[in-house]
Every structure is written in C-alpha cells, then in structure tokens.
C-alpha cells in the first residue's frame, strides 16, 4: 500500500451516489488507460470504497451492489477509477509535474547526444536549461514516455540533439578482468566477449549514447584507468577513447 500523502482521489458519481477511492496517481492513469500491470494492493492507500474519503464515510452496501454488482472493494476500486474522474489538488499537480519533469530530463539525458560534437552526451544541466527556453511543459497526467517526442521537437530548435545508441569495445587487463568484467557486462547489451591469451577480457557493449561518460567512469573505477575503450561506428571507422 501507499501512504495517504502519495494518493489522489478517484471519484465516480452514479445512481445519485458518490464513490471515492485513494490511489497512486500514475497507477490510476494506467488503470484508466487499461495498461496497468502491477498489483492493485501496492498502489492504493486503503482497501476500501468511500462516499467521502476525506471524512472516511462509506456508501451503503446496497448501493455498492446496485452500481457494481459486488461489495468487494478490490473489485470496485478499478471500476471507480476507470469510470470516474481522478481528482488532484494544486499541490499534488505541482508535485507530479516536478517529478515527471525530472524523469523526462533523466530520460533525455540518458539517450541523447550532440551530433555537432561528435555525438558527445548532453549534460542534464544543458537539457534542463534548453527546456526552459521552450514552450514545452510536462503534463503531470500523462506518462513520461509519451511526452519524450514532443519534448525533443521543442528542443531541436534550441540545441542540436538526437537519440542514439553507442557500441563500445573495452579491453580489461588481466589484473582486473575477473571482477571488472562482471560489472562492465551489466552496463548494456553485451554483443560479444572474448578472453585473451594474456588473461585480459574484451567485451563489446551497446547502450544509450547519453550514458557514455557513466560507462567510462565505471570502467576507470574498476580498472584504475588501465582499460582501453573504443567507440565502434563501423568496421572501417573505429575511434579510440580511453
């Protein structure tokens, strides 16, 4: 369950009766769209249906049966959300908007590069600053995933940007290969790997291009800066970066 502070009210008015439930706002939107895949008990603040949630008043059981054909709260809660309206206060809306704005910046930073700077990652501060120059505003009632394309369209006149992946080959010296490769291989999709005769480990990974600096930091941390890395663009164009 979630806390009352995290919950919003979903309200349905039917048959002259009001029904309210307390639910996580993102989960409520997912349930309303029909794509919620979690456990209901994990995203509600009370296993109950109210007439007035703020006072804790409950509707008569006969009204529950008349409207929903059941008195089981866990069966009724999704119906209230699907058929009703999601109520949020101004403070809740502002908090949701701030949270989703941060998530959006993180998602763009993770995947975006600057095509005018040899596909170098954009720092989150640059994405944040560029967004402030646009008219784009995050919709707190929509998933972050569905807003990324609109945000990119707004950003392109302000900064050079595109989403991309990068493929990097890394060679870890034998002294670090045992522990380092276990950490490195989890960073992205491991395309191929090979243990060399000298005990060193070579791996080729693909991951979101915006994470390049994080990847190099990880490699350097676990190899004391002695690993070699190469960005693989194609068979004839391999640039070295260490």
N, C-alpha and C positions, 0 to 999 in steps of 0.2 A: 504494500500500500504506500501511497504518497502522503505527505503532510497537507494539512488544510491550506497552508501558505502557498503550496505549489499548485493547488487545484483551482479550476474555474467551474462555474455552474453551467450545466446544460439544462435547458428548460423546455418543456413541452406543455402546451395548453390544449386540452381535448375534453369533450363532453362536459364543459363548464368547470373542469378541474385542472389544477396546475400540478405538474410533476417535475421535480428537480433532482439532479444527481451531481456529485462532485467528482471531477475527473481531470487528469493531466491534459493541458491544452493541446499538445501535439498529438497525443493519443486520440483525443476527441476528434480532431480533424481527420486522422487516419481512419477512424471508425466511420465517420461520416462519408468518407470517400470510398469505403469498402476495401481498404488495403491494410487494415490493422492485422499484424501477425503475432502480437505478443499475448501475454496472459492478462486478462481483464483485471484480476485482483491486484496486479502490480501497478496499475495506472489509475486506480480510484482511491479516494480519501475515505470512503465509507461504503460498506456493503449494504447500502440502504437507498430507498427512494423517498424523497421528501415532498411535502406540499410547499414548505418554505425552509430551505436548507439553512438559512441564517438563524432561524429560530429552532430548528430541529423538529418542526411539525411534520407529521406524516399524513398522507391521504388515507381515506377509508379503504379497507381491504376490498370491499365490494366494487369500488371504483377501479382498483388495480385490475381486478378480474374482468370488469366490463371493457376496459380500454386495451388491456394487454393479454387477456385470456390466461393470466397466471398471477400469482402473488410472489413469485421468486424474484428477488431483487437482481440477481445476476443475469436473469433473462430479460428483465425490464430495462436495466441500465443502458445496454446498447441501443434499444429501441427509442428511448428518450433522446439519446444523442443523435441517432440517425434522423428522427422525425422532428426533432426540436431545434432550438437555436442555442448557440454557445455564447454565454454571457461573460464578458471580461470587463474589468474596471479599467480606468485610465492608467492606473499604476501598473496593473498586470499587462496591459497592452504595451506600455513603455518598456517594461522589463523584458517581455517577449521579443520586442523589436531590437533591443540592445543585444540580447543573447543571439538572435538569428543574424544580426549584423556581424558579430564576432565570428560566428560559424561560417558565414559567407566569405569573409576576408580570409579565414584559415583555408577554406576550400580552394579559393582562387590562388592564394599563395602557394599552396601545395602543388598545383597543376600548371601554373602559368609561367611563361618565360618571356624575355625581351628579345624579339627577333632581330633588333637592331644592335644588340650587344652580344652577338654570338650565342644566342639562346641562354643567356645568364638568367638565373631566377630573379624575380621581383621580390624585394623585401616586403614584409607585411606593412611596414610604415608607408611605403610608396603606394601600395594598393589602397590603404586607408585614406591617404591624402588625395589620391586621384578620385576616389569615390565621392569625397567631399566637394569636388569641383563639378560633379554631375548632378542631374536632377533625379537620379535613381534613389529610391528609398525602399528599404526592405519591408515586405508585407509580413507582419507578425502572424497572420493567419494562413500563410502558405508555406509548404516545405521549402527548405533552403535549396534543395536540388532543382526545383522547378524555377528558381529565380536566377540561377547562375548565368544562363544565356542572356537574359535581359541586362544583367549587371555587366557582362562582357561587352555587349553592344554599347552600353553607356560609357565604358572605359576606353574603348578603342579610339575615339577622337581625342582623348586626353593623353594616353600613353600607348606606346607600341606593345601589344600583348597578344599572346595566343596560348592555347592549351596544347601541351605536348608531353611525350614521354621521352626518356633518355635511356640508352643502353650503355652500360659501363662495364669494362673488363678490369678486374682487380687481381693483382698478384701479391699474395701474402707470404713473407719469408717464413722459412721452416720454424724459426724460433717462436713465431706467434700463430702459426697456422692452426694448431689444434683448437685453441679457444676462440681465436678471432673469426675463423670461417663460420663457426656456429652462430655468431652474432650477425655477421655480414649477410649470410644467405637468407636471413629472415627479413631483410630490409625491403626486398622487392620480389619480382618473379625471377627465379633462378633459371636462366636459359640453358646454361651448361656449366660444368665444372670439371676440373682435372687436377689430380695430384702429380706434381713433377718429380723427377728422379732425385732432385736435391731436397725433397721434403716440403717444398713450397706448395701453396694451393692457389689455383687460378679459377676464378668464377666470373661469369658474365650475367649481370642482372639488369632487368628493365624495371623502371619505377617512374612515378610522376616527375617531370623535369624540374618542378619547383623545389624538389627535395634534394637537389644536388649538394648544396652546402651541408645539409644534415648528414648526407651519406659520407662525404669526405671527412667530416668531423668524427663520425663513427669509426671509419677506417683508421684514421690517425690515432684515435684514442686507444684502439685495441692493438695497434702495431707500432706504437711510439713513433709514428710518422715514417716508418720504413717501407710501407707498402707502395706499390706502383699502381696507378689507375689510368685507364684510357677511355675516353668517350668514343664509342663506336658509332659512326654515322653510316658508313657502308664499307664494303671490302676495300675500296680504293682510297678511302678518306678516313684515316684514324688520327685523331689529335690526342696528344698526351697531356695528362694533367696530374700532378702529384700533390 
